[in-house]
Amino acid sequence: MTPRELFTKNHKELVKEGERWMKGTASSCTVVGALIITIMFAAAFTIPGGNNGETGFPIFLHKKLFMAFIVADAMSLFSSTTSVLMFLGILTSRYAEEDFLKSLPTKMIIGLSTLFISIATMMVAFSSALFIMIHEQSWIVIPIIFVASVPVTLFIWMQFPLLVEMYISTCGRGIFDRKVKSRA
């Protein structure tokens, strides 16, 4: 047997466990991404302040915070769409042994990264809209914006170590590139 054949034979269960973990993670993240897509799409058409009845343009069109809202909303929509597509790519993968070397980890890295971006920009859009609507009551807006950073922080805290580990194992030096110390 070649080393590769021996490895494949001895690690069949590892491939099944990896497939199960990848599918579970991708399924959960797909649901989150789809919810964000839905929310951000709806938010783009139900803008803060509404539209001017005569022109049809948004009432707060010329406010800088409104532009921040629109840009954050669009970024959240596009990045969550990208993450959902990456996770769907994982779910529809064939899960061959060689897919676990580059293809699947790369999709997971892109999916988690873009999901993080979509969550962060969703909170920026929320905070911008809130500040536009009730900017005169900053005593309530500022604490709410501070609390809006909690989900982003929690997501980073829970997923960032996994993301770093996957990045290093996928894009960093592999086990075959390391120099072995000779025992002389």
N, C-alpha and C positions, 0 to 999 in steps of 0.2 A: 504494500500500500504506500502511496505517496503521502507526504505529511498533510497535504490538503485533504485527501480522502479520509485519513485517520481523524483529523480535526472534525470534519463533517460528520463522521460516524459517531464520535464521542460527544458531540454538542448538538444533537438533534433537538433535545429538550430545551436548550438555551434559545434556539431559533423560535420555537413555539412560544416560550415565555416572552421573548422580545416582540413577537408579533402581537401577542395579547396585550402587552403594555402599550405598544405603539397605537393599536386600534382604540384602546380605552382612552388614552390621552388625546388622540386626534378627534375622537367622537365628542368628548367633553369640550374641547376647545372649539370645535365646529359649531356647537350649540351656542357658546358664548359669542363667537364671531358673528353668527347669523342674527343673534339678538341685537348686537351693536349695529350691524348693517341696517336692520329694520328701524331702529331708533334714529340713527343718523340720517337715513333717507327721509323719514317723516319730519325730522327737525329742519331739514333744508327747505321744506315747503310750508312749515308752520313757524315762521321766523318770529323772533321776539318783536313785539310792538305791532305786528301785522303790516298790511300794505296800505298805501295811500289810496283812498277810494277813487280819486280822479285820475291819477297816473298809473296806478297799479304797482309802482315801485315801493320797496320797503321804506317804512317811515324813518328808520334809523340808518338809512343807506350811507350817509356821509359821516357817521361816527366811526372812530378808529376801533372801538370795541366791537362794533358790528362786523367789521372786516375780520377781526380776530375770530369772531364766532364763525363766520362763513369759511375761513381758511381751516380752522380746527375741525369743523364739521366735515368738510371735504376730505381732509387728511384722514380723519377717523373712518369715514366711509370707505375710502380707497384702501387703506391699510387693513381694515377688517375683511374686505373682500379678498385681498391678497392672502390673508391668513387662512380664510375659509378654503380658498382654492388649494393652498399648500396642504391643509389637513385632508381635503378630499383626495389629493394626490397620494397621501399616505394610506388612506382607507381603501383606495382602489389599487394599491401596489400588489405585486405578486408575492412579495415577502420571500424572495430567494435569498440565499445566504449572502451573496455578493451585494445585494441591495442594502444590507446593514452596514456596509463599509462606507459608502458615500451618499447614495441616493436618499435613503430614508432619514439619516441624521441631518443632511442638508435641508431637506424639506421641513423637518421638525425645527431646526434652527431658524429658518426663514419664517415659518408659521408662528413660533413663539415670539420672535422679535417684532413682527408686524402686529401681532395681537397686543403686545405691550404698547406699541405706538398708538394703536387704535384706542386702547383704554385711556392712555394719557391724554390724547387729543380730544377724546370724548369729554373728559373732565375739564379741559380747557374751554371747550365749546359751552359746556354747562355753566362754568364760572363766568364766562363772558356774557352769556344770555342773562344770567342772574344779575350781574352788575349793571347791565344795560337797563333792565326793568326796574330795579330798586336801588339805584346808585345813591340816592339821598339817604338811605338808611344803612350806611356803611357799618354800623355797629352790629348788624345781623349778617351782612354780606360777607364780611371778612372771616368770621368764624366758619361760615358755611363753606367758603372756598377752601379754608384750611382743612376742614373735614373731608372735602372732595379729594384731597390728596391721599387720603388713607387707602382707598382701593388700589391706587397706583403703587403706593409703597408696599402694600401687602403682596401684590402680584410680583413685584421685583424681589422681595424678600423670599418668597416661596419658589419662584422659577429661575431666578438669575443663577444660582449655583449649578442647576441642571444645564442651563444654556451655556455657561462657561465650560463645564465639563464636556458637553457634546461638541462644542467648538474646538476645544483643544484636541480631543480624540479624533475628530474628523479632519480638521484643517492643520493641526499642529504636527509635530514630529510623531510619526507612528512608532510602534514597537520595533519595526524592522529598520528604522532609520537611526536608532540610537547606537552609539559606539559602546561596545562592550569592553570593560577593563580586562586586560590580560592578566592572568595569574602567573607571573613569572617569578 
